[in-house]
């Protein structure tokens, strides 16, 4: 992570606040296998689908913020011969008619490990699916209650930096960054490309490629506030085991989750006791089976 960002605190950009320009977080919705498809028109970047099971009532991120990302995430359940699928839109708009978006992405079979095409983009700057990398209240609360959660976070959590590097590492498939890297001969490597953690560039003008995972350092203690903040404590344990994954440009240290009335915003504020300096990059190249697959070797 670029040295200028290291003092940035972890900021939970999700919670229970339902006031404008919220809901605070990126919402998602599940629909049945038989949900009718509707027309979707894409106006700016790539389009993986021109129709999808997007109901008129699908929630939109930051609904009252017309200039925001306005993600729309729809999970179509399996059934009637259809595989479970994930439809995601960026800058989705519905105004008494067909949906429009500025880009979209489709994972037609979420039981598969297939990633989207390298460099083709999705609804996310890093070419990652948004939905599975969000923190959600169900996983944190588990079989407990909001005040006595018993869950576990078993995935890296989506986070943002002001600017990511203009390259990506697996499992990302795209970037929207700045800067450049040089190979061992001092030659500038083509930007907007995959770079390898197994054979990394000799130098880069800034660190932080899209898709890089950072784990909470073993030397960093759990903040004292976690003793009275059980939701944050479970999330911090997830930071130690699975880390955070660089997925988009935004406020440095922004941690992304779903809006939910069961979140305790005072509890989550404990996460702000951590800074990006408390995290270190993880080389996951030994786990990669293929740059085009999310499958791991272990």
C-alpha beads as a LAMMPS data file, in Angstrom:
LAMMPS data file: protein, C-alpha beads

298 atoms
297 bonds

1 atom types
1 bond types

-500.0 500.0 xlo xhi
-500.0 500.0 ylo yhi
-500.0 500.0 zlo zhi

Masses

1 110.0

Atoms # bond

1 1 1 0.000 0.000 0.000
2 1 1 1.296 3.459 -0.914
3 1 1 2.960 5.102 2.093
4 1 1 0.654 8.099 1.869
5 1 1 -2.329 5.841 2.589
6 1 1 -0.892 3.905 5.536
7 1 1 -2.260 6.264 8.186
8 1 1 -5.796 5.909 6.805
9 1 1 -8.160 4.248 9.246
10 1 1 -10.425 1.343 8.400
11 1 1 -13.823 2.913 7.746
12 1 1 -16.963 0.741 7.732
13 1 1 -18.914 2.000 4.723
14 1 1 -21.937 -0.035 5.744
15 1 1 -24.231 -0.227 8.734
16 1 1 -27.766 0.282 9.962
17 1 1 -28.173 3.932 8.983
18 1 1 -31.092 4.204 6.569
19 1 1 -31.076 7.983 6.134
20 1 1 -30.232 9.643 2.779
21 1 1 -27.878 9.260 0.943
22 1 1 -27.990 5.760 2.339
23 1 1 -28.786 2.831 2.841
24 1 1 -25.264 2.704 4.154
25 1 1 -23.615 -0.062 2.143
26 1 1 -24.191 -1.995 -1.074
27 1 1 -27.498 -3.891 -0.983
28 1 1 -28.234 -7.118 -2.800
29 1 1 -31.311 -9.227 -3.409
30 1 1 -32.067 -12.877 -4.175
31 1 1 -34.801 -13.778 -6.657
32 1 1 -36.309 -17.180 -7.539
33 1 1 -35.253 -19.178 -10.579
34 1 1 -38.456 -18.204 -12.355
35 1 1 -37.991 -14.444 -11.971
36 1 1 -38.891 -12.933 -15.381
37 1 1 -36.136 -11.308 -17.389
38 1 1 -36.473 -7.640 -18.269
39 1 1 -34.587 -5.519 -20.776
40 1 1 -31.337 -3.892 -19.645
41 1 1 -29.602 -1.216 -21.715
42 1 1 -25.919 -0.445 -21.107
43 1 1 -24.743 3.064 -21.975
44 1 1 -21.002 3.292 -21.294
45 1 1 -18.789 0.237 -20.805
46 1 1 -19.019 -3.534 -21.277
47 1 1 -22.260 -5.497 -21.141
48 1 1 -22.527 -9.184 -20.305
49 1 1 -26.316 -9.230 -20.541
50 1 1 -29.066 -7.276 -22.282
51 1 1 -31.832 -8.774 -20.175
52 1 1 -31.879 -10.214 -16.699
53 1 1 -34.076 -11.132 -13.718
54 1 1 -33.903 -7.619 -12.255
55 1 1 -37.174 -6.739 -10.498
56 1 1 -38.388 -3.154 -10.407
57 1 1 -37.954 -3.220 -6.625
58 1 1 -34.288 -4.295 -6.714
59 1 1 -32.398 -2.111 -4.219
60 1 1 -29.865 0.373 -5.565
61 1 1 -26.742 1.468 -3.712
62 1 1 -26.951 5.068 -2.479
63 1 1 -30.301 5.572 -4.174
64 1 1 -30.471 9.326 -3.538
65 1 1 -26.903 9.896 -4.780
66 1 1 -27.305 10.127 -8.548
67 1 1 -23.557 10.528 -9.081
68 1 1 -22.574 7.447 -7.072
69 1 1 -21.781 3.891 -8.080
70 1 1 -25.429 2.811 -7.757
71 1 1 -24.580 -0.898 -7.777
72 1 1 -27.464 -3.315 -8.281
73 1 1 -26.725 -6.909 -7.234
74 1 1 -29.172 -9.713 -8.000
75 1 1 -28.611 -13.382 -7.194
76 1 1 -30.895 -15.717 -9.156
77 1 1 -31.483 -18.956 -7.312
78 1 1 -31.128 -22.333 -9.001
79 1 1 -34.171 -24.215 -10.228
80 1 1 -36.181 -25.258 -13.267
81 1 1 -33.007 -26.351 -15.018
82 1 1 -31.227 -23.046 -14.377
83 1 1 -27.910 -22.678 -12.594
84 1 1 -27.594 -20.148 -9.764
85 1 1 -26.360 -16.891 -11.273
86 1 1 -25.142 -13.477 -10.163
87 1 1 -26.119 -10.346 -12.085
88 1 1 -24.373 -7.092 -11.185
89 1 1 -24.893 -3.579 -12.550
90 1 1 -22.893 -0.387 -12.108
91 1 1 -24.848 2.873 -12.102
92 1 1 -28.141 1.064 -12.404
93 1 1 -31.230 3.196 -12.990
94 1 1 -34.877 2.184 -13.153
95 1 1 -37.440 4.834 -14.050
96 1 1 -40.823 3.224 -14.684
97 1 1 -39.496 1.086 -17.484
98 1 1 -36.464 -0.968 -18.530
99 1 1 -33.306 -0.817 -16.458
100 1 1 -30.241 1.041 -17.724
101 1 1 -26.679 0.819 -16.438
102 1 1 -23.207 2.073 -17.295
103 1 1 -21.704 -1.430 -17.197
104 1 1 -22.718 -4.862 -16.000
105 1 1 -21.369 -8.332 -15.372
106 1 1 -22.754 -11.847 -15.180
107 1 1 -21.539 -15.003 -13.486
108 1 1 -23.948 -17.509 -15.093
109 1 1 -23.085 -20.371 -12.747
110 1 1 -21.978 -19.425 -9.248
111 1 1 -21.128 -23.055 -8.474
112 1 1 -18.300 -22.650 -11.001
113 1 1 -14.953 -21.033 -10.195
114 1 1 -14.749 -19.296 -13.576
115 1 1 -13.688 -15.650 -13.485
116 1 1 -14.653 -13.060 -16.065
117 1 1 -12.420 -12.501 -19.083
118 1 1 -9.088 -10.800 -18.361
119 1 1 -9.288 -7.069 -19.021
120 1 1 -12.960 -7.095 -19.942
121 1 1 -14.258 -5.348 -16.814
122 1 1 -17.253 -5.999 -14.585
123 1 1 -19.337 -3.801 -12.298
124 1 1 -16.214 -3.389 -10.151
125 1 1 -12.894 -1.669 -10.919
126 1 1 -10.915 -4.831 -10.130
127 1 1 -13.065 -7.094 -12.308
128 1 1 -14.187 -9.010 -9.227
129 1 1 -17.746 -9.904 -8.276
130 1 1 -18.961 -7.432 -5.659
131 1 1 -21.528 -9.528 -3.796
132 1 1 -19.396 -12.359 -2.334
133 1 1 -16.756 -9.938 -1.016
134 1 1 -19.173 -7.794 0.995
135 1 1 -19.468 -8.121 4.751
136 1 1 -23.016 -9.090 5.648
137 1 1 -24.809 -9.314 8.961
138 1 1 -25.839 -12.951 8.455
139 1 1 -22.244 -14.208 8.443
140 1 1 -21.242 -12.095 11.442
141 1 1 -24.307 -12.810 13.585
142 1 1 -24.407 -16.507 12.705
143 1 1 -26.716 -18.419 15.051
144 1 1 -26.408 -15.701 17.683
145 1 1 -28.045 -12.307 18.003
146 1 1 -26.941 -8.811 16.931
147 1 1 -25.755 -8.095 20.476
148 1 1 -24.221 -11.555 20.964
149 1 1 -23.069 -12.646 17.494
150 1 1 -21.490 -16.051 16.954
151 1 1 -20.625 -15.993 13.263
152 1 1 -17.401 -16.117 11.293
153 1 1 -16.078 -14.242 8.259
154 1 1 -14.519 -16.710 5.818
155 1 1 -13.510 -14.536 2.871
156 1 1 -11.431 -11.431 2.167
157 1 1 -13.503 -8.265 2.472
158 1 1 -13.784 -5.692 -0.294
159 1 1 -11.963 -2.410 0.424
160 1 1 -10.926 0.727 -1.433
161 1 1 -7.913 3.003 -1.857
162 1 1 -7.836 6.510 -3.255
163 1 1 -5.860 5.138 -6.219
164 1 1 -4.923 1.555 -7.009
165 1 1 -2.006 0.586 -9.258
166 1 1 -2.690 0.355 -12.994
167 1 1 -2.205 -3.455 -12.978
168 1 1 -3.991 -6.352 -11.374
169 1 1 -3.053 -9.602 -9.638
170 1 1 -5.089 -12.781 -9.374
171 1 1 -7.971 -13.139 -8.589
172 1 1 -8.715 -9.701 -10.091
173 1 1 -9.224 -9.440 -13.848
174 1 1 -9.157 -5.666 -14.422
175 1 1 -7.996 -2.377 -12.909
176 1 1 -8.691 1.348 -13.067
177 1 1 -5.498 2.686 -11.598
178 1 1 -2.442 4.890 -11.909
179 1 1 1.309 4.403 -12.184
180 1 1 3.511 1.870 -13.924
181 1 1 5.975 -0.952 -13.199
182 1 1 9.344 -1.995 -14.601
183 1 1 10.587 -5.507 -15.279
184 1 1 14.057 -6.822 -14.459
185 1 1 15.595 -5.072 -17.483
186 1 1 14.168 -1.692 -16.506
187 1 1 11.577 -1.800 -19.275
188 1 1 8.182 -0.336 -18.461
189 1 1 5.586 -3.083 -18.451
190 1 1 2.352 -2.460 -20.400
191 1 1 -0.254 -1.065 -18.042
192 1 1 -3.805 -2.368 -17.689
193 1 1 -2.454 -5.919 -17.475
194 1 1 -2.115 -8.865 -15.126
195 1 1 1.139 -9.042 -13.168
196 1 1 2.425 -12.077 -11.305
197 1 1 3.083 -12.294 -7.590
198 1 1 5.284 -15.329 -8.301
199 1 1 7.549 -13.237 -10.570
200 1 1 6.733 -9.663 -9.574
201 1 1 7.959 -6.490 -11.302
202 1 1 11.341 -5.186 -10.157
203 1 1 9.777 -1.850 -9.206
204 1 1 6.507 0.085 -9.417
205 1 1 5.847 3.813 -9.117
206 1 1 3.155 3.082 -6.536
207 1 1 2.163 -0.182 -4.816
208 1 1 -1.308 -1.669 -4.571
209 1 1 -2.442 -3.606 -7.659
210 1 1 -6.132 -4.412 -7.981
211 1 1 -7.002 -7.738 -6.375
212 1 1 -4.153 -7.744 -3.859
213 1 1 -5.068 -9.243 -0.488
214 1 1 -3.812 -7.702 2.751
215 1 1 -3.981 -9.515 6.068
216 1 1 -3.883 -8.031 9.561
217 1 1 -0.328 -8.410 10.838
218 1 1 0.209 -11.025 13.540
219 1 1 2.111 -8.399 15.521
220 1 1 -0.913 -6.094 15.690
221 1 1 -3.022 -6.560 18.776
222 1 1 -6.800 -6.569 18.777
223 1 1 -8.063 -3.085 19.739
224 1 1 -9.289 -2.852 23.318
225 1 1 -12.706 -1.652 22.154
226 1 1 -13.329 -5.084 20.586
227 1 1 -14.098 -6.480 24.031
228 1 1 -17.297 -4.439 24.060
229 1 1 -17.819 -4.582 20.287
230 1 1 -18.601 -8.220 19.419
231 1 1 -19.518 -7.565 15.786
232 1 1 -16.226 -5.763 15.181
233 1 1 -14.337 -8.506 17.039
234 1 1 -15.629 -11.165 14.625
235 1 1 -14.720 -9.000 11.636
236 1 1 -11.212 -8.406 13.013
237 1 1 -10.730 -12.167 13.367
238 1 1 -11.677 -12.385 9.688
239 1 1 -8.983 -9.793 8.925
240 1 1 -6.424 -12.087 10.547
241 1 1 -7.550 -15.207 8.704
242 1 1 -8.677 -13.931 5.292
243 1 1 -7.784 -10.251 5.105
244 1 1 -9.121 -7.502 2.892
245 1 1 -8.978 -7.343 -0.913
246 1 1 -8.384 -4.219 -2.999
247 1 1 -11.419 -3.954 -5.239
248 1 1 -12.039 -0.326 -6.167
249 1 1 -10.972 3.290 -6.004
250 1 1 -12.512 5.348 -3.219
251 1 1 -11.708 6.598 0.251
252 1 1 -8.545 4.881 1.457
253 1 1 -9.443 2.229 4.016
254 1 1 -13.100 2.085 3.019
255 1 1 -14.500 -1.306 4.056
256 1 1 -17.610 -2.359 2.173
257 1 1 -20.593 -4.364 3.390
258 1 1 -24.355 -4.625 3.038
259 1 1 -26.863 -2.326 4.755
260 1 1 -28.775 -4.094 7.513
261 1 1 -30.778 -2.916 10.526
262 1 1 -29.016 -5.580 12.600
263 1 1 -25.637 -3.887 12.333
264 1 1 -24.636 -1.918 15.423
265 1 1 -22.938 1.223 14.121
266 1 1 -21.354 2.032 17.495
267 1 1 -19.940 -1.499 17.611
268 1 1 -18.581 -1.250 14.052
269 1 1 -16.844 2.048 14.857
270 1 1 -14.255 -0.025 16.753
271 1 1 -12.825 -0.983 13.342
272 1 1 -11.588 2.605 13.016
273 1 1 -8.916 1.825 15.600
274 1 1 -7.062 -0.040 12.844
275 1 1 -5.102 1.666 10.070
276 1 1 -3.844 0.371 6.746
277 1 1 -0.353 0.260 8.279
278 1 1 -1.626 -2.645 10.396
279 1 1 -2.012 -4.810 7.277
280 1 1 0.538 -6.543 5.047
281 1 1 0.226 -7.924 1.500
282 1 1 -0.166 -11.667 1.070
283 1 1 1.442 -13.548 -1.819
284 1 1 -1.299 -15.945 -2.915
285 1 1 0.375 -17.079 -6.147
286 1 1 0.940 -20.590 -4.772
287 1 1 -2.837 -20.997 -4.497
288 1 1 -3.581 -20.025 -8.102
289 1 1 -4.618 -22.845 -10.429
290 1 1 -5.319 -20.516 -13.354
291 1 1 -5.587 -16.756 -13.777
292 1 1 -9.025 -17.394 -15.253
293 1 1 -10.343 -19.383 -12.298
294 1 1 -11.057 -18.614 -8.675
295 1 1 -10.235 -22.226 -7.766
296 1 1 -7.331 -22.720 -5.385
297 1 1 -4.741 -25.465 -5.104
298 1 1 -5.447 -25.983 -1.399

Bonds

1 1 1 2
2 1 2 3
3 1 3 4
4 1 4 5
5 1 5 6
6 1 6 7
7 1 7 8
8 1 8 9
9 1 9 10
10 1 10 11
11 1 11 12
12 1 12 13
13 1 13 14
14 1 14 15
15 1 15 16
16 1 16 17
17 1 17 18
18 1 18 19
19 1 19 20
20 1 20 21
21 1 21 22
22 1 22 23
23 1 23 24
24 1 24 25
25 1 25 26
26 1 26 27
27 1 27 28
28 1 28 29
29 1 29 30
30 1 30 31
31 1 31 32
32 1 32 33
33 1 33 34
34 1 34 35
35 1 35 36
36 1 36 37
37 1 37 38
38 1 38 39
39 1 39 40
40 1 40 41
41 1 41 42
42 1 42 43
43 1 43 44
44 1 44 45
45 1 45 46
46 1 46 47
47 1 47 48
48 1 48 49
49 1 49 50
50 1 50 51
51 1 51 52
52 1 52 53
53 1 53 54
54 1 54 55
55 1 55 56
56 1 56 57
57 1 57 58
58 1 58 59
59 1 59 60
60 1 60 61
61 1 61 62
62 1 62 63
63 1 63 64
64 1 64 65
65 1 65 66
66 1 66 67
67 1 67 68
68 1 68 69
69 1 69 70
70 1 70 71
71 1 71 72
72 1 72 73
73 1 73 74
74 1 74 75
75 1 75 76
76 1 76 77
77 1 77 78
78 1 78 79
79 1 79 80
80 1 80 81
81 1 81 82
82 1 82 83
83 1 83 84
84 1 84 85
85 1 85 86
86 1 86 87
87 1 87 88
88 1 88 89
89 1 89 90
90 1 90 91
91 1 91 92
92 1 92 93
93 1 93 94
94 1 94 95
95 1 95 96
96 1 96 97
97 1 97 98
98 1 98 99
99 1 99 100
100 1 100 101
101 1 101 102
102 1 102 103
103 1 103 104
104 1 104 105
105 1 105 106
106 1 106 107
107 1 107 108
108 1 108 109
109 1 109 110
110 1 110 111
111 1 111 112
112 1 112 113
113 1 113 114
114 1 114 115
115 1 115 116
116 1 116 117
117 1 117 118
118 1 118 119
119 1 119 120
120 1 120 121
121 1 121 122
122 1 122 123
123 1 123 124
124 1 124 125
125 1 125 126
126 1 126 127
127 1 127 128
128 1 128 129
129 1 129 130
130 1 130 131
131 1 131 132
132 1 132 133
133 1 133 134
134 1 134 135
135 1 135 136
136 1 136 137
137 1 137 138
138 1 138 139
139 1 139 140
140 1 140 141
141 1 141 142
142 1 142 143
143 1 143 144
144 1 144 145
145 1 145 146
146 1 146 147
147 1 147 148
148 1 148 149
149 1 149 150
150 1 150 151
151 1 151 152
152 1 152 153
153 1 153 154
154 1 154 155
155 1 155 156
156 1 156 157
157 1 157 158
158 1 158 159
159 1 159 160
160 1 160 161
161 1 161 162
162 1 162 163
163 1 163 164
164 1 164 165
165 1 165 166
166 1 166 167
167 1 167 168
168 1 168 169
169 1 169 170
170 1 170 171
171 1 171 172
172 1 172 173
173 1 173 174
174 1 174 175
175 1 175 176
176 1 176 177
177 1 177 178
178 1 178 179
179 1 179 180
180 1 180 181
181 1 181 182
182 1 182 183
183 1 183 184
184 1 184 185
185 1 185 186
186 1 186 187
187 1 187 188
188 1 188 189
189 1 189 190
190 1 190 191
191 1 191 192
192 1 192 193
193 1 193 194
194 1 194 195
195 1 195 196
196 1 196 197
197 1 197 198
198 1 198 199
199 1 199 200
200 1 200 201
201 1 201 202
202 1 202 203
203 1 203 204
204 1 204 205
205 1 205 206
206 1 206 207
207 1 207 208
208 1 208 209
209 1 209 210
210 1 210 211
211 1 211 212
212 1 212 213
213 1 213 214
214 1 214 215
215 1 215 216
216 1 216 217
217 1 217 218
218 1 218 219
219 1 219 220
220 1 220 221
221 1 221 222
222 1 222 223
223 1 223 224
224 1 224 225
225 1 225 226
226 1 226 227
227 1 227 228
228 1 228 229
229 1 229 230
230 1 230 231
231 1 231 232
232 1 232 233
233 1 233 234
234 1 234 235
235 1 235 236
236 1 236 237
237 1 237 238
238 1 238 239
239 1 239 240
240 1 240 241
241 1 241 242
242 1 242 243
243 1 243 244
244 1 244 245
245 1 245 246
246 1 246 247
247 1 247 248
248 1 248 249
249 1 249 250
250 1 250 251
251 1 251 252
252 1 252 253
253 1 253 254
254 1 254 255
255 1 255 256
256 1 256 257
257 1 257 258
258 1 258 259
259 1 259 260
260 1 260 261
261 1 261 262
262 1 262 263
263 1 263 264
264 1 264 265
265 1 265 266
266 1 266 267
267 1 267 268
268 1 268 269
269 1 269 270
270 1 270 271
271 1 271 272
272 1 272 273
273 1 273 274
274 1 274 275
275 1 275 276
276 1 276 277
277 1 277 278
278 1 278 279
279 1 279 280
280 1 280 281
281 1 281 282
282 1 282 283
283 1 283 284
284 1 284 285
285 1 285 286
286 1 286 287
287 1 287 288
288 1 288 289
289 1 289 290
290 1 290 291
291 1 291 292
292 1 292 293
293 1 293 294
294 1 294 295
295 1 295 296
296 1 296 297
297 1 297 298
